[in-house]
Amino acid sequence: MNIQLIKKEEQADGNFNNGEILEKKPIGFPQDEGKNKPYSNLFYWAHAWTPYSKSTIGLHPHQGFEICSFVLKGSINHFDTKQDKWISLKKGDVQIIRAGNGISHAEELNEKSEIFQIWFDPNIQLSITQEATYNDYKSDDFKVIESDNIKIKKIAGIDSPMKIFSEGIEINSYEVSNKGQLNLKLKNDSVYSYFILEGEAKIEKNIANEGDFIIISNCNDLSFSVNSMTKIFEIKSPLRPSYATYSERFMN
């Protein structure tokens, strides 16, 4: 098993509007100088929040990538040139912009709100030729499985209504309500990315706290040990996508 633990303090920092929106980036842009660079078909991952009042990121363009926003706390408002209207999203909701041949959007994070914004690479060479599309998914749209003290929310992949075209992507969130083990079956042809949303988790000799990021590969059986309420966000992606990714084409 290969384990890479990227502590919160090792992640790249970012901000908008003079600190009205703050960011930590488990996977940053090249200019961000964080510890971690794009891998698999994961191009960018930012954890953003408003420390004080709401703030807006103005209209800006995207192409090619699939850009997902996951509302972790509070709420956001979103505008894009495809729908030409503002839409509100609340905790647990997800939006996806399949940027295709071009779309512009603006985002407003309301007071005391948090999101992930994650960019997936669906094969830029093909996606750049397609028309942009957009979807919202409400928290209640996603299947939730509960057993003992564990709750699993199926966000993307099997048993999810979310349509994401980037190859091999599955997204789950896990909530362990008290002391115990979260035991997962993994696949050797995939890489697994974990973000500790709340609490503390131990993997072998590694201890991950809230805000820490973990990359796991070459593993079939994974166990997280927790001592109290812990929430973990997971993305499964190909260890080796079948196409050359954007970072391989243009950043190496």
Secondary structure by P-SEA (a helix, b strand, c coil): cbbbbbccccccccccccccccccccccccccccccccccccccccccccccbbbbbccccccccbbbbbbcccbbbbbcccccbbbbbcccbbbbbcccccccbbbbbccbbbbbbbbbbccccccccccbbbbbbccccbbbbbcccbbbbbcccccccccccccbbbbbbbbbcccccbbbbbbccbbbbbbbcbbbbbcccccccccbbbbbccccbbbbbbccbbbbbbbbbbcccccccccccccc
